[in-house]
Amino acid sequence: MNIFADFNARVVKAVEALGLTDKDGAPLDLSRVTVEPPRDASHGDLATNAAMVLAKPAGQNPRALAETIAAALRADGDVVGVDVAGPGFVNMKLSDAFWQAQLASMLAAGTDFGRSTIGAGTKTNVEYVSANPTGPMHVGHCRGAVVGDALANLLAFAGYEVTKEYVINDAGSQIDVLGRSAFLRYREALGETIGEIPPGLYPGDYLIPVGRALAADFGRGLLQMPEDEALAIVKDRTVDAMMGMIKEDLALLNVHHDVFFSERTLHADGARAIRAAINDLTLKGHIYKGKLPPPKGEKPDDWEDREQTLFRSTEVGDDMDRPLVKSDGSFTYFAADVAYLKDKVDRGFDELIYVLGADHGGYVKRLEALAKAVTNGRVTLTVLLCQLVKLYRGGEPVRMSKRSGDFVTLREVVEEVGRDPIRFMMLYRKNDAPLDFDFAKVTEQSKDNPVFYVQYASARCHSVFRQAREQFPDMAFGREALAATGHLLTDEGELGLIRKLAEYPRMIEAAALAHEPHRMAFYLYDLASALHAHWNRGADNDDLRFVKVNDPILTSARLGLVQAVSDVLTSGLALIGADAPKEMR
């Protein structure tokens, strides 16, 4: 249960009972009323802004109104103290019995605690990674992969119906370059001396196995075919090989997509899908024939000084209209975007999320405009941009990979530091902030390494249970038995841990609504810090230890608290895509 939503409803009910109206005698708009943790924990457990946002429309003094609301909230049986602070904030302190009851609910829910229905089954498509199938995944793809995957996990946990999607950019000039590069490796596999890879082709060694496979399957047959026919075969085989390698790389990172959409299908049958999408926009009045003025500054690749078919995107929020057909009659890249977005809409999605690299910042307005035009504003579209990741080892920049030719591969990073540090640390900064990733720091075992600190908290929880089983071999460790003694938890450190656990559902819903999966990593670090702090108190005071020697009943109560912490750590780490270890060596 989200206790903040629960008390928000209680505050609203209390305000409604006051019969307040605006200056015209209409009921007050209570949608801006919120209940949150106070900024200073010493002020209480919950704080509401009700008086602050309602005073002006109600024609009352904020502090006076706050006192009236406070008086009403004092009648709530779960509230043991209400104070008015500052210009009109109302702070509430809840009873120990309330927090003890919350722990019982947490234990009953297990790792489903925090699961929400706020998404109401909204069909949501999250597209992420979508790297060109021209080589192995590199570290530049890593952050978008983690952000997109964790966001999709978060949304599903919050009640959305989520599809994880990868669009394969298997049409266009880069695939022609890939085919020619692989054909060169094919000739090399047949024994030819190819020399240095010509400029403009892909130089990485990862194409050598592709060339060998082609030589094994076709012998010299491809050399005897017309070039177009041979290259068509090579391109198909190479894209398949690259996608196989990409999927393997993503699996190392625990990233698995539901749908792999081929861009080439949009160009099939004479670009039937693209033509249909443009016709749909034409019927809606968004397409016209015209000329674009020369842009200020650098000219974009798709600008031509001629009359052309244009998408009237400035009328739906873009900063310039977009060309759809090139002078040679072929479609622009954006025309394929039109068809692809319409395909998603036709599949029934209500919300579209694109996770792109920072270099795609220019796509944001045009995609948002396109969604408005295609769906008449019915479908919401969000673009998340992931800033660059800089790699360091002990403070020194990491050198490029020999295997790839000019970049550090994702596989190399995973093999050196492991999946979990990557997934956690890629979320330990907001996606639009630059990120420095130091191989040495993310593998050190210290509080300064967030992923270690959180996973160590998980391991500590399990170590408490191992110790308890040794001390009390006949104790019942079931959740109901542990919850039955929760009323014995009265120490401020114990209650503080319950309060921190109670923030989890609110964090999940807020992070899902804001599309900010990094909040999960921040929350888990705070929860781990609270656990470690209370553990350290027990190290200094035997009476506060989780396993209380010669007191199995109090130990049972404290084990219930440890179990709830373990559940939330397991749940949160799973959403991030990392493990919650039972022990660490």
VOGU-3710 file (C-alpha; in Angstrom, 3 decimals, decimal comma):
1> mnifadfnar> 0,000/0,000/0,000  1,153/3,521/-0,798  0,633/5,189/2,592  1,181/8,621/1,043  -1,712/8,071/-1,347  -3,740/6,704/1,559  -3,148/9,774/3,708  -3,654/12,049/0,735  -7,159/10,619/0,555  -7,596/11,134/4,297
11> vvkavealgl> -6,491/14,769/4,046  -8,837/15,376/1,109  -11,700/13,835/3,072  -10,914/16,047/6,066  -10,859/19,154/3,847  -14,109/18,190/2,160  -15,746/17,891/5,602  -14,883/21,546/6,244  -17,247/22,572/3,429  -14,830/25,106/1,959
21> tdkdgapldl> -15,700/26,806/-1,332  -14,028/29,246/-3,677  -15,105/32,871/-4,064  -17,886/31,818/-6,440  -19,235/29,224/-4,032  -17,931/26,240/-6,039  -16,137/23,290/-4,396  -12,365/23,713/-4,180  -10,051/21,965/-6,647  -8,260/19,467/-4,414
31> srvtvepprd> -6,074/17,929/-7,145  -3,006/19,915/-6,025  -3,122/18,583/-2,478  -0,158/16,302/-1,786  1,196/14,266/1,109  4,953/13,674/1,191  7,764/12,895/3,615  8,795/16,147/5,342  12,155/17,540/4,290  13,325/17,305/7,893
41> ashgdlatna> 12,514/13,930/9,477  12,370/15,578/12,899  9,198/17,367/11,811  7,206/14,142/11,632  6,347/11,280/9,326  4,148/12,995/6,738  3,570/16,544/5,516  0,733/18,023/3,468  0,577/21,243/1,468  -3,240/21,373/1,636
51> amvlakpagq> -3,485/24,736/3,381  -0,806/26,250/1,135  -2,611/25,440/-2,119  -6,190/25,985/-0,880  -5,881/29,184/1,154  -5,953/31,643/-1,739  -8,942/30,161/-3,649  -10,771/29,747/-0,323  -9,979/33,337/0,673  -8,314/32,306/3,935
61> npralaetia> -5,010/32,866/5,685  -2,752/29,822/4,989  -1,663/29,329/8,602  -5,189/29,749/9,939  -6,470/27,213/7,429  -3,592/24,893/8,332  -4,644/25,005/11,993  -8,192/24,101/11,011  -7,017/21,158/8,883  -4,631/20,078/11,657
71> aalradgdvv> -7,503/19,977/14,138  -9,472/17,706/11,807  -6,504/15,359/11,280  -5,970/14,954/15,030  -9,156/12,896/15,085  -7,492/10,233/12,913  -6,728/7,184/15,025  -3,379/6,551/13,304  -2,161/10,091/13,968  -0,538/10,867/17,331
81> gvdvagpgfv> 0,663/14,376/16,602  -0,072/17,224/14,173  1,872/20,483/13,935  1,749/23,495/11,657  5,093/24,652/10,305  6,313/27,624/8,322  3,725/29,449/6,244  1,195/26,617/6,517  2,594/23,123/6,114  0,824/20,503/8,213
91> nmklsdafwq> 3,130/17,820/9,635  1,812/14,544/11,017  3,394/11,962/13,299  1,936/8,467/13,078  1,603/5,917/15,858  4,047/3,085/16,406  1,109/0,703/15,985  0,507/2,093/12,489  4,095/1,416/11,437  4,054/-2,039/13,006
101> aqlasmlaag> 0,906/-2,849/11,018  2,631/-1,649/7,845  5,418/-4,144/8,438  2,870/-6,960/8,634  1,432/-5,847/5,266  4,913/-5,727/3,765  5,681/-9,259/4,912  2,401/-10,524/3,496  3,162/-8,944/0,104  6,768/-10,167/-0,061
111> tdfgrstiga> 8,609/-9,046/-3,177  5,295/-7,824/-4,591  5,285/-5,023/-2,032  5,319/-1,790/-4,009  3,636/-3,297/-7,054  1,103/-0,786/-8,344  -1,926/-0,538/-10,616  -1,288/3,119/-11,428  -0,527/2,191/-15,046  -4,048/0,740/-15,391
121> gtktnveyvs> -2,921/-1,631/-18,142  -1,852/1,186/-20,494  -0,247/-0,447/-23,540  3,240/1,021/-23,613  5,998/0,495/-26,147  9,534/1,155/-24,940  12,043/1,224/-27,794  15,673/1,233/-26,776  19,166/0,353/-28,004  18,201/-0,046/-31,706
131> anptgpmhvg> 21,879/0,086/-32,647  22,740/-0,235/-36,326  23,522/-3,921/-37,006  26,977/-3,052/-38,282  29,111/-4,391/-35,459  29,251/-5,397/-31,805  27,600/-3,354/-29,093  29,881/-0,651/-27,736  29,818/1,137/-24,404  27,907/4,025/-25,972
141> hcrgavvgda> 24,930/1,691/-26,358  25,214/0,442/-22,796  23,536/3,293/-20,984  20,488/3,418/-23,248  20,151/-0,346/-22,964  20,095/-0,219/-19,167  17,874/2,870/-18,925  15,353/1,472/-21,401  15,289/-1,986/-19,868  15,007/-0,753/-16,272
151> lanllafagy> 12,283/1,714/-17,272  10,326/-1,069/-18,977  10,674/-3,253/-15,858  9,573/-0,354/-13,663  6,519/0,422/-15,791  5,438/-3,217/-15,816  5,748/-3,305/-12,001  3,608/-0,154/-11,856  0,776/-1,735/-13,819  1,529/-0,845/-17,440
161> evtkeyvind> 1,343/-3,436/-20,218  4,848/-3,082/-21,615  6,490/-4,230/-24,834  10,277/-3,964/-25,087  11,223/-3,205/-28,685  14,365/-2,976/-30,790  14,192/-1,583/-34,315  16,754/-3,123/-36,648  18,090/-0,412/-38,956  18,632/-2,876/-41,792
171> agsqidvlgr> 17,852/-0,475/-44,633  20,010/2,343/-45,922  23,561/3,152/-46,917  25,190/1,784/-43,756  23,975/-1,712/-44,667  25,508/-1,352/-48,133  28,816/-0,425/-46,482  28,463/-3,397/-44,130  27,855/-5,741/-47,061  30,914/-4,519/-48,939
181> saflryreal> 33,033/-4,790/-45,786  31,916/-8,386/-45,223  32,458/-9,215/-48,912  36,059/-8,055/-48,514  36,477/-10,444/-45,538  34,901/-13,191/-47,670  37,566/-12,676/-50,334  40,192/-12,693/-47,581  38,839/-16,030/-46,320  39,242/-17,419/-49,843
191> getigeippg> 42,961/-16,650/-49,678  43,150/-13,221/-51,307  45,417/-10,571/-49,848  43,112/-7,637/-49,200  45,644/-5,328/-47,571  44,517/-2,472/-45,372  40,740/-1,980/-45,120  39,819/0,936/-47,431  38,503/4,139/-45,820  34,712/4,141/-45,491
201> lypgdylipv> 34,436/0,404/-44,781  34,162/-1,233/-41,365  37,672/-2,309/-40,247  36,837/-4,370/-37,159  37,993/-7,975/-36,813  34,421/-9,003/-35,930  33,665/-9,379/-39,664  36,406/-12,000/-40,166  34,186/-14,897/-38,900  31,405/-13,675/-41,209
211> gralaadfgr> 33,735/-13,826/-44,194  34,867/-17,323/-43,224  31,279/-18,524/-42,857  30,431/-17,162/-46,312  33,485/-18,891/-47,787  32,500/-22,174/-46,110  28,914/-21,989/-47,398  29,438/-20,590/-50,890  33,042/-21,350/-51,805  33,904/-19,056/-54,712
221> gllqmpedea> 30,286/-19,000/-55,850  29,582/-15,423/-54,760  32,449/-14,176/-56,956  30,751/-15,734/-59,984  27,392/-13,983/-59,382  26,385/-10,499/-60,544  27,574/-8,033/-57,917  24,085/-6,884/-56,867  22,921/-10,456/-56,391  26,008/-11,447/-54,417
231> laivkdrtvd> 25,877/-8,341/-52,206  22,208/-8,954/-51,435  23,112/-12,391/-50,061  26,101/-11,051/-48,156  24,077/-8,238/-46,607  21,354/-10,598/-45,397  23,838/-13,042/-43,919  25,903/-10,294/-42,320  22,934/-8,521/-40,734  21,785/-11,856/-39,297
241> ammgmikedl> 25,280/-12,480/-37,910  25,509/-8,985/-36,445  22,087/-9,253/-34,812  23,062/-12,617/-33,343  26,148/-11,004/-31,859  24,173/-7,993/-30,606  21,593/-10,230/-28,901  24,393/-12,175/-27,218  25,973/-8,921/-26,017  22,640/-7,658/-24,682
251> allnvhhdvf> 21,997/-10,973/-22,927  25,291/-10,527/-21,067  23,769/-7,317/-19,737  20,492/-9,088/-18,907  18,659/-7,155/-21,625  16,033/-9,073/-23,577  13,585/-7,522/-26,037  10,096/-8,767/-26,853  10,074/-7,477/-30,434  12,807/-6,994/-33,032
261> fsertlhadg> 11,296/-4,834/-35,767  12,969/-4,797/-39,164  13,090/-1,385/-40,845  13,406/-3,195/-44,165  9,783/-4,349/-43,878  8,714/-0,724/-44,237  10,404/-0,586/-47,640  9,005/-3,918/-48,866  6,417/-4,131/-51,680  7,432/-0,813/-53,145
271> arairaaind> 7,551/0,875/-49,711  3,883/0,077/-49,253  3,895/0,829/-45,509  5,567/4,210/-46,006  3,153/5,197/-48,764  0,178/4,194/-46,626  1,452/6,239/-43,676  1,973/9,326/-45,862  -1,499/8,874/-47,384  -2,946/8,750/-43,872
281> ltlkghiykg> -1,261/12,045/-42,971  -2,423/13,525/-46,281  -6,055/12,697/-45,485  -5,602/14,390/-42,108  -4,324/17,552/-43,796  -0,711/17,314/-42,658  0,983/16,913/-46,077  1,539/19,601/-48,706  3,764/20,476/-51,670  6,142/23,329/-51,031
291> klpppkgekp> 9,675/24,627/-50,635  11,630/24,882/-47,436  13,571/28,094/-46,749  17,333/27,630/-46,417  18,094/26,878/-42,789  20,227/29,145/-40,668  23,634/27,730/-39,862  24,503/24,200/-40,977  22,200/22,718/-43,610  20,596/19,396/-42,675
301> ddwedreqtl> 21,141/16,425/-44,968  17,500/16,369/-46,088  17,259/20,027/-47,214  16,821/20,631/-50,939  16,072/23,891/-52,756  13,053/22,621/-54,682  9,346/21,999/-54,330  8,820/18,745/-52,488  6,437/16,679/-50,417  6,477/18,061/-46,867
311> frstevgddm> 5,015/17,110/-43,500  3,391/20,194/-41,974  5,040/19,461/-38,638  5,320/23,092/-37,487  1,556/23,077/-36,892  1,949/20,275/-34,342  4,942/21,557/-32,387  8,044/21,084/-34,575  10,443/23,907/-35,441  10,449/23,209/-39,198
321> drplvksdgs> 8,430/21,216/-41,721  9,955/17,895/-42,722  10,610/16,569/-46,241  9,371/13,057/-47,002  10,532/12,408/-50,586  14,011/13,000/-52,024  14,688/14,478/-55,443  15,391/10,995/-56,843  11,923/9,825/-55,767  13,129/7,741/-52,822
331> ftyfaadvay> 11,822/8,366/-49,343  13,707/10,278/-46,664  14,741/8,593/-43,437  12,012/10,535/-41,657  9,403/9,022/-43,978  10,360/5,619/-42,570  9,936/7,097/-39,066  6,397/8,089/-40,051  5,574/4,545/-41,131  7,227/2,989/-38,111
341> lkdkvdrgfd> 5,340/5,184/-35,653  2,060/4,459/-37,433  2,847/0,742/-37,228  3,213/1,047/-33,456  -0,059/2,924/-33,198  -1,801/0,332/-35,373  -0,558/-2,341/-32,968  -2,628/-0,661/-30,273  -0,063/1,151/-28,144  -1,331/4,061/-26,048
351> eliyvlgadh> 2,085/5,320/-25,014  5,342/5,376/-26,970  8,720/5,830/-25,306  11,959/6,236/-27,268  15,300/5,930/-25,449  17,908/7,578/-27,669  21,482/8,788/-27,479  22,216/12,447/-26,804  23,216/12,884/-30,451  19,535/12,370/-31,382
361> ggyvkrleal> 18,373/15,524/-29,612  17,149/16,936/-32,915  14,635/14,083/-33,219  12,636/14,980/-30,134  10,375/17,701/-31,522  9,778/15,972/-34,849  8,782/12,691/-33,178  6,492/14,455/-30,707  4,917/16,370/-33,577  4,526/13,198/-35,597
371> akavtngrvt> 2,717/11,434/-32,751  0,271/14,335/-32,463  -0,413/14,292/-36,182  -0,755/10,522/-36,599  -2,972/9,993/-33,527  -4,684/13,380/-33,213  -3,031/13,682/-29,830  -4,463/10,411/-28,493  -1,106/8,647/-28,008  1,552/10,178/-25,788
381> ltvllcqlvk> 5,160/10,054/-26,937  8,203/10,572/-24,732  11,840/10,739/-25,796  14,544/10,094/-23,205  18,046/11,165/-24,189  21,033/9,385/-22,645  24,191/11,405/-22,268  27,637/9,976/-22,968  29,521/7,575/-20,719  33,241/8,157/-20,231
391> lyrggepvrm> 35,312/5,142/-19,220  38,194/5,344/-16,764  40,448/2,901/-14,981  41,861/4,333/-11,791  41,200/7,838/-13,077  42,881/7,266/-16,469  40,826/7,151/-19,702  40,321/3,631/-21,085  41,891/2,951/-24,467  39,996/1,741/-27,510
401> skrsgdfvtl> 39,412/-1,899/-28,389  41,526/-3,699/-30,962  38,748/-6,114/-31,800  36,235/-3,453/-32,724  38,644/-1,135/-34,463  37,700/2,161/-32,858  35,631/1,705/-29,703  35,292/-0,196/-26,426  32,820/-3,041/-26,734  30,039/-3,684/-24,268
411> revveevgrd> 31,215/-7,288/-23,944  34,664/-6,168/-22,799  33,158/-3,990/-20,075  30,815/-6,736/-18,838  33,598/-9,310/-18,804  35,858/-7,016/-16,768  33,475/-5,688/-14,086  30,347/-7,853/-14,312  26,744/-7,192/-15,222  25,439/-5,860/-11,910
421> pirfmmlyrk> 27,896/-2,964/-11,441  27,158/-1,811/-14,975  23,390/-1,952/-14,608  23,371/-0,233/-11,236  25,908/2,477/-12,053  24,295/3,325/-15,389  21,257/4,290/-13,303  23,158/6,109/-10,587  22,902/9,326/-12,570  19,845/10,716/-14,318
431> ndapldfdfa> 19,885/9,704/-17,977  20,384/13,270/-19,251  23,470/13,859/-17,084  26,984/12,804/-18,231  28,358/9,711/-16,508  31,932/8,790/-15,609  32,388/5,029/-15,211  35,599/3,972/-13,477  36,414/0,252/-13,644  38,345/0,419/-10,383
441> kvteqskdnp> 35,710/2,281/-8,387  32,747/0,092/-9,423  34,528/-3,060/-8,277  35,932/-1,856/-4,964  34,285/-3,129/-1,800  33,444/0,062/0,052  30,593/2,399/0,909  31,801/4,637/-1,912  30,771/1,940/-4,394  26,943/2,130/-4,446
451> vfyvqyasar> 26,285/-1,255/-6,049  28,543/-3,044/-3,557  26,919/-1,159/-0,677  23,397/-2,182/-1,778  24,260/-5,796/-2,556  26,184/-6,052/0,723  22,969/-5,015/2,487  21,182/-7,929/0,801  23,922/-10,327/1,850  23,760/-8,982/5,414
461> chsvfrqare> 20,027/-9,694/5,574  20,639/-13,324/4,669  23,539/-13,576/7,118  21,169/-12,472/9,912  18,859/-15,383/9,106  21,755/-17,837/9,029  22,861/-16,598/12,437  19,304/-16,815/13,785  18,874/-20,395/12,593  22,081/-21,345/14,375
471> qfpdmafgre> 21,001/-19,603/17,566  17,349/-20,717/17,482  17,135/-23,945/15,448  13,517/-24,562/16,516  12,187/-21,087/15,667  9,415/-20,669/13,053  10,764/-18,447/10,291  7,568/-18,163/8,237  6,304/-14,705/7,341  3,146/-14,980/9,434
481> alaatghllt> 5,149/-15,988/12,483  7,570/-13,096/12,000  4,737/-10,606/11,484  2,935/-11,733/14,641  5,639/-10,235/16,847  6,027/-6,924/14,975  4,420/-4,982/17,839  7,690/-5,410/19,756  9,559/-3,116/17,352  9,694/0,212/19,184
491> degelglirk> 13,285/1,380/18,766  13,573/4,509/16,645  16,083/2,804/14,336  13,668/-0,075/13,737  10,731/2,249/13,112  12,933/4,362/10,869  13,640/1,329/8,704  9,910/0,637/8,415  9,327/4,257/7,387  11,992/3,971/4,694
501> laeyprmiea> 10,425/0,726/3,434  7,028/2,448/3,338  8,433/4,968/0,844  9,023/2,219/-1,731  5,505/2,146/-3,296  5,479/5,942/-3,568  8,919/5,914/-5,189  7,811/3,251/-7,686  4,750/5,216/-8,762  6,557/8,557/-8,940
511> aalahephrm> 9,466/7,072/-10,905  7,087/5,369/-13,336  5,033/8,518/-13,930  8,181/10,614/-14,413  9,970/7,952/-16,519  12,952/8,180/-14,156  14,330/4,712/-13,358  17,391/6,239/-11,688  15,187/6,911/-8,653  15,244/3,180/-7,921
521> afylydlasa> 19,028/3,145/-7,568  18,972/6,205/-5,302  16,256/4,710/-3,104  18,035/1,363/-2,755  21,223/3,100/-1,684  19,295/5,051/0,969  17,609/1,869/2,208  20,942/0,056/2,363  22,430/2,991/4,281  19,584/2,806/6,815
531> lhahwnrgad> 20,135/-0,937/7,293  23,900/-0,582/7,684  23,459/2,295/10,142  21,143/0,233/12,341  23,500/-2,753/12,064  26,316/-0,543/13,336  24,173/0,547/16,287  23,813/-3,138/17,144  27,566/-3,567/16,969  27,874/-0,920/19,693
541> nddlrfvkvn> 24,862/-2,038/21,738  24,003/-5,723/22,136  20,379/-4,880/22,974  19,821/-3,561/19,433  21,192/-6,540/17,517  18,850/-8,249/15,090  19,525/-11,611/16,721  18,905/-11,090/20,433  20,515/-13,946/22,316  18,099/-15,653/24,752
551> dpiltsarlg> 15,122/-13,666/23,421  13,575/-15,609/20,511  10,360/-13,538/20,462  12,126/-10,176/20,033  14,494/-11,832/17,564  11,444/-12,997/15,577  10,126/-9,423/15,397  13,465/-8,106/14,219  13,782/-10,899/11,659  10,464/-9,737/10,242
561> lvqavsdvlt> 12,011/-6,323/9,702  15,112/-7,850/8,104  12,920/-9,985/5,836  11,011/-6,917/4,648  14,263/-5,089/3,908  15,518/-8,139/2,014  12,269/-8,296/0,019  12,512/-4,675/-1,089  16,204/-4,951/-1,940  15,446/-8,073/-3,991
571> sglaligada> 12,507/-6,388/-5,702  14,354/-3,164/-6,494  17,509/-4,854/-7,710  15,430/-7,126/-9,955  13,772/-4,081/-11,541  17,211/-2,582/-12,121  18,269/-5,928/-13,600  20,789/-6,954/-10,940  20,963/-9,779/-8,414  20,318/-9,591/-4,673
581> pkemr> 23,108/-11,870/-3,395  22,697/-14,083/-0,345  26,372/-13,813/0,458  29,403/-11,924/-0,794  33,011/-13,068/-0,676
//
